[in-house]
C-alpha cells in the first residue's frame, strides 16, 4: 500500500515498514475499515474517503464487498456472434471466388462466367469479388484494344485466333 511519509512527504510503499527516502519508520496501522491507509486517521463509518487527506478507504470497500454480497463463482461465457444469413459465406462461394480469380487472370471464358455469377449474388463478399474479377476482364480488354490500336497486335492475329478456336488453324 502506498503511503505518504509524514517526515519528508514522499510517497512510499509501506511493505518495507520504512520510508525509502528518509528512513522514517511507518507506524503500524490496524486493519480497520474506517482507518485511512495513508494517514492513519480514524474516519466516521459513513465515509468512503478519508476526511483528513481524501484517500479512498480501500479496506472499507473490501469489507463491504465481501460482507454484503455472497459472490459465487465467476462464469465467463463466450458470446457467439453469428452473421446474418445474407452475410455468411459458404464453401462453394469461397471455391468459386478462388477459381474465378485464377480463370480471370488466365483470361478464360470460364473466369468471365464465374465473375458474372459472383457479381449477381446477394452475398456482399461474393459480389465484391465478382466485381473485382470483372474489372480484371475489363483491364484485359482495354489492354488488347490499346495494343491493337497502336499496332503492336497485327490485324490478322485476331483472325488467326478465331481460326485456332474453330479448329481450322493451319499455322503461318
Secondary structure in CASP SS format (residue, H / E / C, confidence):
PFRMAT SS
TARGET T0000
AUTHOR 0000-0000-0000
METHOD secondary structure of the structure
MODEL  1
X C 1.00
X E 1.00
X E 1.00
X E 1.00
X C 1.00
X C 1.00
X C 1.00
X C 1.00
X C 1.00
X C 1.00
X E 1.00
X E 1.00
X E 1.00
X C 1.00
X C 1.00
X C 1.00
X C 1.00
X E 1.00
X C 1.00
X C 1.00
X C 1.00
X C 1.00
X C 1.00
X C 1.00
X E 1.00
X C 1.00
X C 1.00
X C 1.00
X C 1.00
X C 1.00
X C 1.00
X C 1.00
X C 1.00
X C 1.00
X E 1.00
X C 1.00
X C 1.00
X C 1.00
X C 1.00
X C 1.00
X C 1.00
X E 1.00
X C 1.00
X C 1.00
X C 1.00
X C 1.00
X C 1.00
X C 1.00
X E 1.00
X C 1.00
X C 1.00
X C 1.00
X C 1.00
X C 1.00
X C 1.00
X E 1.00
X C 1.00
X H 1.00
X H 1.00
X H 1.00
X H 1.00
X H 1.00
X H 1.00
X H 1.00
X H 1.00
X H 1.00
X H 1.00
X H 1.00
X C 1.00
X C 1.00
X C 1.00
X C 1.00
X C 1.00
X C 1.00
X C 1.00
X C 1.00
X C 1.00
X C 1.00
X C 1.00
X C 1.00
X C 1.00
X C 1.00
X C 1.00
X C 1.00
X H 1.00
X H 1.00
X H 1.00
X C 1.00
X C 1.00
X C 1.00
X H 1.00
X H 1.00
X H 1.00
X H 1.00
X H 1.00
X H 1.00
X H 1.00
X H 1.00
X H 1.00
X H 1.00
X H 1.00
X H 1.00
X H 1.00
X H 1.00
X H 1.00
X H 1.00
X C 1.00
X C 1.00
X H 1.00
X H 1.00
X H 1.00
X H 1.00
X H 1.00
X H 1.00
X H 1.00
X H 1.00
X H 1.00
X H 1.00
X H 1.00
X C 1.00
X C 1.00
X C 1.00
X C 1.00
X H 1.00
X H 1.00
X H 1.00
X H 1.00
X H 1.00
X H 1.00
X H 1.00
X H 1.00
X H 1.00
X H 1.00
X H 1.00
X H 1.00
X H 1.00
X H 1.00
X H 1.00
X H 1.00
X H 1.00
X H 1.00
X H 1.00
X H 1.00
X H 1.00
X H 1.00
X H 1.00
X H 1.00
X H 1.00
X H 1.00
X C 1.00
X C 1.00
X C 1.00
X C 1.00
X C 1.00
X H 1.00
X H 1.00
X H 1.00
X H 1.00
X H 1.00
X H 1.00
X H 1.00
X H 1.00
X H 1.00
X H 1.00
X H 1.00
X H 1.00
X C 1.00
X C 1.00
X C 1.00
X C 1.00
X C 1.00
X C 1.00
END
